[in-house]
């Protein structure tokens, strides 16, 4: 049986979950959110949803766009960035750099759940948005400045 891109992305995302098989079953059967701790190679940086969409539009053409999760209810977006670089964004006041181990409630990448959906889903490659790109988009001369 062939493994599709979404399955690979889900498997990558659940590497930090205590019981990856249970998380995969929840997504397959219930389409509920799964709590995924941000430990290991990535951390979470959160910011308002609408400026995040502007930032995505600026970063996407560079080929450096990593996974971005959005909540239309809150409205927020969460970027997965390299863990060892995340603290470099702490000076940008519109960004919230979450600590290692912070839990991100994630839907199945193909189907939104509870108001959350992946704007850029994990693809299993381990690609993360570089902090330099995200910082430039949200910095003083970035696309999100209004």
C-alpha positions in Angstrom: 0.0 0.0 0.0 1.4 3.4 -0.9 1.9 6.0 1.8 0.5 9.3 0.7 2.0 12.7 1.6 -0.5 13.4 4.3 0.2 10.2 6.1 3.9 11.0 6.1 3.2 14.5 7.5 1.0 13.0 10.3 3.7 10.5 11.2 6.3 13.2 11.4 4.1 15.4 13.5 3.3 12.6 16.0 7.0 11.9 16.8 6.7 14.0 19.9 3.5 12.4 21.1 3.6 9.8 23.9 1.4 7.4 21.9 1.7 8.1 18.1 -0.6 5.2 17.1 -3.4 6.5 19.3 -3.0 10.0 17.8 -3.1 8.6 14.3 -6.3 6.6 15.2 -8.0 9.8 16.6 -7.3 11.6 13.3 -8.4 8.6 11.2 -11.6 7.9 13.1 -12.8 11.0 15.0 -11.3 14.1 13.3 -10.5 15.5 16.7 -7.6 17.7 17.8 -4.6 15.8 19.1 -2.3 17.5 21.7 1.2 17.6 20.2 4.1 18.8 22.4 6.6 21.0 20.8 9.7 19.1 21.8 12.6 17.9 19.7 13.4 19.7 16.5 10.7 22.3 16.5 9.0 24.9 18.6 5.9 27.0 18.2 5.7 30.7 17.5 2.2 32.2 17.6 0.8 35.5 16.3 -2.5 37.0 15.0 -4.0 35.1 12.0 -4.4 37.9 9.4 -0.8 39.3 9.7 0.4 35.6 9.5 -1.4 35.2 6.1 0.5 38.3 4.8 3.7 36.8 6.1 3.0 33.5 4.4 2.5 35.3 1.1 5.9 36.9 1.5 7.7 33.7 2.6 6.1 31.2 0.3 7.9 32.3 -2.9 11.3 31.8 -1.2 10.5 28.0 -0.7 11.1 28.4 3.0 7.6 28.0 4.3 7.2 25.4 7.0 4.0 24.2 8.7 1.5 26.8 9.8 -1.6 26.0 11.8 -4.5 28.5 12.0 -7.5 28.9 14.3 -10.4 30.9 12.8 -12.1 31.0 16.2 -9.3 32.8 18.1 -8.0 34.1 15.4 -4.4 33.0 15.7 -1.7 31.2 13.7 1.1 29.0 15.0 4.3 28.5 13.0 6.6 25.6 13.5 10.2 26.9 13.6 13.6 25.3 14.4 13.8 24.8 18.2 17.4 26.1 18.5 16.4 29.4 16.7 13.0 30.2 18.2 14.3 32.5 21.0 15.8 34.8 18.3 12.2 36.0 17.8 11.6 37.0 21.4 12.2 40.7 20.7 9.3 41.0 18.2 6.4 42.0 20.4 3.7 40.8 18.1 5.0 37.2 18.2 4.6 34.8 21.1 7.5 32.3 21.3 6.3 29.3 23.2 8.7 27.3 25.4 9.9 23.8 24.6 7.2 21.2 25.4 4.3 23.7 24.9 1.3 21.7 23.6 -0.3 22.6 20.2 -3.7 21.1 19.6 -3.5 19.9 16.0 -6.1 18.7 13.6 -5.7 16.1 10.8 -3.8 18.0 8.1 -6.5 17.3 5.4 -9.6 18.1 7.5 -10.0 21.0 9.9 -11.4 20.4 13.3 -12.8 22.7 16.0 -12.0 25.8 14.0 -8.4 24.8 13.3 -6.8 24.0 10.0 -3.4 23.7 8.5 -2.6 26.6 6.2 0.6 24.9 5.3 0.5 21.3 6.5 3.5 19.3 7.7 4.8 17.2 4.7 7.0 14.8 6.6 10.3 16.3 5.3 11.0 18.1 8.6 11.0 21.5 6.8 10.4 24.3 9.2 10.0 28.1 8.6 13.4 29.7 9.2 13.4 32.2 12.0 15.2 34.7 9.8 12.4 34.6 7.2 9.7 34.9 9.9 11.5 37.7 11.7 11.9 39.6 8.5 8.2 39.3 7.7 7.2 40.5 11.2 10.1 43.0 11.7 10.1 46.8 11.4 10.2 46.7 7.6 8.2 43.5 7.1 5.0 42.9 5.2 3.0 42.7 8.4 3.8 46.3 9.4 0.7 48.6 9.0 
